[in-house]
């Protein structure tokens, strides 16, 4: 009986630890060092949320608009951490950092 109880507890702890590991990458990307990318881009759309983290569950800092210029710094899934190069058409100050989904941006081509 004791071995069965121990096995159940060990399995539960293992499953809980695995669930925490799955959540860790998004949390660390949102708060960790994000200097691995250095690429220019611009917003491709109007009224796009510029978020505090890499998913729609994070709050919006404000809106960005078509052709607003961004510097990209890192990626978490389908999201990029970005910094506004100039003041956005939505009123966010130049230098504001936030997260934007990759399908809402156009990358600048080197040339």
C-alpha positions, 0 to 999 in steps of 0.5 A: 500500500505504501509503495502504491501511494509513493508511486502516485505522489512521485507521478503527480510531482513529475507531472506538475514539474513538467507543466511548469517547464512548459510554461517557463520559456514564455515567462523567461522570454518576457522578462529575460535578456532580449538582445539576440535580434537586431532587425528593422521592421514596420507595422503592417496594419492599423490599430495593432496592440503593442503588448507587455508580453508575448501573447494576447493574455498580456495587457496592451501598452497602446496601439501601433499603426501601419508603417510605424518603425520597429527594431526587433530584439528577440522572438518567443513563438510567433511574437517579437519583442520590439522597440519603437524607432520613432513616436507611433501614430497611436501616440506611444513614445519612441523607445517604447518596448513591447511585443507584437505578433509576427504576422503584424509586421513587415521585415526590412530587407537588407540591401 
